[in-house]
């Protein structure tokens, strides 16, 4: 596998994303020069990193979305205080998307902004969560409803870590990769793993560079996420993020067809990519409450003018606001039918 470097171009806040085997061993070279100490945020069982003489302490957070909370952020900040972390120091997040989201949010608030470097160990984190500066935690009413934009100083995507991922974690990552399949129109399955990850990274870096704060094109990265996040919320995260996004892709295609935006062949292509090529479930395995899903979708962060979805069209993906809830509900009932 090869080493790839991609830049998120944000002028003086630009930063590199490094993709390749063993790149986590380079982490010290990406720490801010002013940093005198570091706090490593991670979870039990994840790879350790060597900061080569930089004074550091390691703080472990719980596994599972039930720990992706403000309480966990408070625990981290109290650990920062106990260690004497200053705003010139650095936080190093080592883990998957939950770790980078929570540690990044804590970094955005500690002394009103402290540098963070992400070492992504899961496929979801590498192709999506660790890149772009979106941080956040969940509340009962929905996923990632509290958060901040806080760009990292660097992201290291160490492909060596993917070999040890549980099958469920790998499936979760493929859900996000399938999303990029439709954003880019490229056949990512024909690529080697390193190039596939790097391609996803390049796509996200280009979109974030053009639209850092979700004012336009960046919303396209949420393809499949409106229903996906709702499924996560309603099932209390028993359906993993990437798997829920994959289901959301299929539903969004069905909704686009009902609205006359795409033909049925395009819907079938979504089924093929998600279900056959990436081996993911195209719909939930059990019954879900349609009304609860509708409420959760109405709280989606894109929903500034009624129900809002990213939908396919012959022109590519587009953000469509103000969709009639009765149409969404009708398509949802059909989609969820046994």
C-alpha positions in Angstrom: 0.0 0.0 0.0 1.1 3.5 -0.8 1.3 6.7 1.3 -0.9 9.6 0.2 -1.0 13.2 1.4 -4.1 15.4 0.9 -4.4 19.0 2.0 -7.6 20.6 3.4 -7.1 24.1 2.0 -8.3 26.7 4.6 -5.6 29.4 4.0 -3.7 29.8 7.3 -5.7 27.0 8.9 -4.9 24.5 6.2 -3.8 21.0 7.4 -2.6 17.7 6.0 -4.3 14.3 5.9 -1.8 11.5 5.6 -3.1 8.1 4.4 -1.0 5.0 4.5 0.4 2.0 6.4 2.2 2.9 9.7 1.6 6.7 9.4 0.6 6.9 13.1 4.3 6.6 13.9 4.8 10.0 12.4 2.4 11.8 14.8 5.1 13.8 16.7 6.1 15.5 13.4 2.5 17.0 13.2 2.2 18.3 16.7 2.2 22.1 17.0 5.7 23.5 17.6 4.5 25.5 20.6 3.1 22.4 22.4 5.0 21.4 25.5 2.7 18.6 26.6 -0.2 16.5 25.2 -3.3 14.7 26.4 -4.1 11.5 24.4 -7.8 10.7 24.2 -8.6 7.1 23.3 -10.5 4.0 24.3 -9.5 0.7 25.9 -8.1 -1.8 23.3 -7.1 0.8 20.7 -3.5 1.1 19.4 -1.1 3.0 21.5 1.1 5.8 20.1 4.5 7.1 21.1 4.9 10.8 21.4 8.7 10.5 21.6 9.5 12.4 24.8 6.6 14.9 24.7 5.2 14.8 28.3 1.7 13.3 28.0 -1.1 11.6 29.8 -3.7 9.3 28.4 -7.5 9.6 29.1 -9.8 6.8 28.2 -13.5 7.3 27.3 -16.2 4.7 27.2 -17.2 2.7 24.1 -20.6 3.1 22.6 -22.8 6.1 21.6 -24.2 6.3 25.2 -20.8 7.8 26.1 -20.9 10.4 23.3 -22.3 13.0 25.7 -21.6 16.3 27.4 -20.8 14.4 30.6 -17.9 12.7 28.8 -16.7 16.1 27.5 -16.7 17.4 31.0 -14.7 14.5 32.2 -12.1 15.2 29.5 -11.9 18.9 30.4 -11.4 18.1 34.0 -8.6 15.7 33.0 -7.1 18.5 31.0 -7.2 20.8 34.0 -5.7 18.1 36.3 -2.8 17.7 33.8 -2.3 21.4 33.4 -3.0 21.5 29.7 -2.6 25.0 28.3 -4.1 26.5 25.2 -0.7 26.2 23.5 -0.5 22.5 24.1 -2.2 19.7 22.1 -4.9 17.0 22.4 -4.3 13.8 20.3 -7.4 11.8 19.5 -6.6 8.2 18.8 -9.7 6.1 17.7 -12.7 6.0 15.5 -15.3 8.6 14.8 -16.7 8.8 18.3 -13.3 9.5 19.7 -12.5 12.2 17.2 -15.9 13.8 17.6 -15.8 13.9 21.4 -12.1 14.9 21.7 -12.5 17.5 19.0 -15.4 19.0 20.7 -13.5 19.1 24.0 -10.6 20.7 22.2 -12.8 23.4 20.7 -13.9 24.4 24.2 -10.8 24.0 26.3 -9.5 27.5 26.9 -11.8 28.4 24.0 -9.8 26.4 21.5 -6.8 24.1 21.8 -5.0 22.3 19.0 -6.0 18.7 18.2 -4.4 16.1 16.0 -6.5 13.0 15.0 -5.1 9.5 14.6 -7.9 7.7 12.9 -8.1 4.0 13.6 -11.5 3.1 12.0 -12.6 3.3 8.4 -15.4 5.7 9.3 -13.0 8.1 10.9 -10.6 7.9 8.0 -13.0 8.6 5.2 -15.3 10.9 7.1 -15.5 11.7 10.8 -11.9 12.8 11.5 -11.8 15.2 8.5 -13.4 18.6 8.2 -13.6 19.9 11.8 -17.2 18.8 12.6 -17.2 17.8 16.3 -20.1 17.0 18.5 -22.1 14.9 21.0 -25.5 13.4 21.2 -28.5 14.3 23.4 -31.7 12.2 23.8 -33.4 14.1 21.0 -30.9 13.4 18.4 -27.4 12.6 17.1 -24.7 15.3 17.0 -27.1 18.1 17.9 -24.5 19.8 20.1 -21.1 20.6 18.6 -18.7 23.0 17.0 -16.5 23.5 14.0 -12.9 23.0 15.1 -10.4 22.0 12.5 -7.5 19.6 13.5 -3.9 20.4 12.9 -3.5 17.1 11.1 -5.2 13.8 10.5 -3.3 10.5 10.2 -5.1 7.6 8.7 -3.0 4.5 9.5 -4.2 1.7 7.2 -2.4 -0.9 9.4 -5.2 -0.5 11.9 -7.9 -1.6 9.5 -6.8 -5.3 9.5 -7.7 -5.7 13.2 -11.2 -4.0 12.9 -14.2 -6.2 13.9 -16.4 -7.0 10.9 -19.2 -4.7 12.2 -16.7 -1.8 12.3 -15.7 -2.5 8.7 -19.3 -2.7 7.5 -19.9 0.7 9.2 -17.1 2.2 7.2 -18.3 0.8 3.9 -21.6 2.6 4.4 -19.7 6.0 4.3 -17.6 4.8 1.3 -20.8 3.9 -0.5 -21.9 7.5 0.0 -18.7 8.7 -1.8 -19.5 6.3 -4.6 -22.6 8.3 -5.4 -21.0 11.7 -4.7 -18.1 11.0 -7.1 -19.6 8.7 -9.6 -16.4 6.6 -9.5 -16.2 2.8 -9.2 -14.3 2.7 -5.9 -14.5 -1.1 -5.7 -12.0 -1.2 -8.6 -9.4 0.6 -6.5 -6.9 -0.8 -4.0 -7.7 -0.1 -0.4 -5.2 2.7 0.0 -6.4 4.5 -3.1 -10.1 4.0 -2.2 -9.5 5.6 1.2 -7.4 8.4 -0.3 -10.1 9.1 -2.9 -12.7 9.5 -0.2 -10.3 11.8 1.7 -9.7 13.9 -1.4 -13.4 14.3 -2.1 -14.1 15.4 1.5 -11.1 17.7 1.6 -12.1 19.4 -1.6 -15.7 20.0 -0.4 -14.6 21.2 3.0 -12.0 23.5 1.5 -14.8 25.1 -0.6 -17.5 25.1 2.1 -16.1 24.8 5.6 -19.3 25.6 7.5 -22.1 23.8 5.6 -23.4 26.9 3.7 -23.7 25.0 0.5 -21.8 22.0 -1.1 -20.7 20.5 2.2 -24.3 19.4 2.8 -23.9 16.9 0.0 -21.6 14.9 2.4 -24.8 14.2 4.3 -26.2 12.0 1.6 -28.1 9.2 3.3 -27.7 10.8 6.7 -31.2 12.3 7.2 -32.9 8.9 7.6 -29.6 7.4 8.8 -29.3 9.6 11.8 -33.0 9.1 12.5 -32.6 5.3 12.5 -29.7 5.6 14.9 -31.7 7.8 17.3 -34.9 5.7 17.2 -33.0 2.4 17.7 -30.9 4.0 20.5 -27.8 3.3 18.3 -28.4 -0.5 18.0 -27.9 0.2 14.3 -24.3 1.5 13.7 -23.8 4.8 12.0 -22.4 3.6 8.7 -25.0 0.8 8.4 -27.7 3.4 9.0 -26.3 5.7 6.4 -26.3 2.9 3.9 -30.0 2.4 4.5 -30.5 6.1 4.3 -28.9 6.1 0.8 -31.5 3.5 -0.4 -34.4 5.4 1.1 -33.2 8.7 -0.4 -33.1 7.1 -3.8 -36.7 5.9 -3.3 -37.8 9.4 -2.2 -36.0 10.9 -5.2 -37.9 8.5 -7.5 -41.2 9.4 -5.9 -40.5 13.1 -6.5 -39.7 12.3 -10.2 -36.0 13.2 -9.9 -34.6 9.8 -11.0 -35.8 6.7 -12.7 -36.2 3.2 -11.2 -33.0 2.0 -12.7 -31.1 4.5 -10.6 -32.9 3.3 -7.5 -31.9 -0.2 -8.4 -28.3 0.9 -8.7 -28.4 2.2 -5.1 -29.7 -1.3 -4.0 -26.9 -2.9 -6.0 -24.1 -0.7 -4.6 -25.3 -0.9 -1.0 -26.5 -4.5 -0.9 -24.4 -6.4 -3.4 -21.2 -4.5 -3.9 -20.7 -3.4 -0.3 -22.7 -6.2 1.4 -24.7 -4.0 3.6 -28.4 -4.2 4.6 -30.6 -2.0 2.4 -33.3 -1.7 5.1 -33.8 -2.3 8.9 -34.2 -5.9 9.9 -37.1 -5.2 12.3 -40.1 -2.8 12.5 -39.5 0.8 13.3 -42.0 3.5 14.3 -42.6 5.8 11.3 -43.8 8.7 13.4 -40.7 8.5 15.6 -38.5 8.5 12.5 -40.4 11.5 11.1 -39.9 13.5 14.3 -36.2 12.6 14.3 -35.8 13.7 10.7 -37.5 17.0 11.4 -34.7 17.7 13.9 -32.0 17.0 11.4 -29.4 19.8 11.3 -30.1 20.4 7.6 -33.8 20.9 8.3 -33.9 24.8 8.3 -37.0 24.9 6.0 -39.1 21.8 6.6 -37.9 18.3 5.9 -34.6 18.5 4.0 -32.8 15.7 2.1 -29.8 15.3 -0.1 -31.4 13.7 -3.2 -30.0 12.3 -6.5 -30.8 13.7 -9.9 -29.4 13.5 -13.5 -27.4 16.6 -12.5 -25.9 14.9 -9.5 -26.7 15.2 -5.8 -28.7 18.3 -4.6 -30.0 19.6 -1.3 -33.8 19.7 -1.5 -35.7 21.6 1.3 -39.4 21.9 2.1 -40.4 18.3 1.1 -44.0 17.5 1.8 -44.0 15.3 5.0 -46.9 13.3 3.7 -44.8 12.2 0.7 -41.8 11.3 2.9 -44.0 9.4 5.3 -45.7 7.5 2.4 -42.3 6.5 0.9 -41.1 5.5 4.4 -44.0 3.2 5.0 -43.4 1.5 1.6 -39.6 1.3 2.3 -40.1 -0.3 5.7 -42.8 -2.8 4.7 -41.7 -6.4 5.1 
